[in-house]
Amino acid sequence: MNISRKGIYDYVANLLSGVTSNIYRGGIPVTLKTDAITNGFIVLRLSGVRDFSEFSLNTYGQVRMSIEYYTPSTNTTNASGVMNTIKFEAAQQAIDKVIDEESQKTNGEIYRDWE
């Protein structure tokens, strides 16, 4: 199976763009923007594509996307390590809403990178 992972990242990042503009792919970057430090950020991690195809012209694959939200501490000046639960709850609810709305769609467009 030769499928671009970029398209999958783009699709999920687009879904989550209303939650934050600080979305990183694959891992935590070495340097963060001030906004990401202050308000938190999302890291998207994509596992390998597993091919379950049984015969020619009938393909079935599976991939798992992990959405990690990093919440700033309550005191950003000395990095106290105490999570800002208000920002965490707001982000959790926003991400859950996006996932719930997307999973409720029926007969909608299905993402296919090869079309």
Summary of the structure (lengths in Angstrom):
residues: 115
radius of gyration: 17.1
end to end distance: 14.2
largest distance: 58.4
contacts: 251
relative contact order: 0.18
helix: 33%
strand: 20%
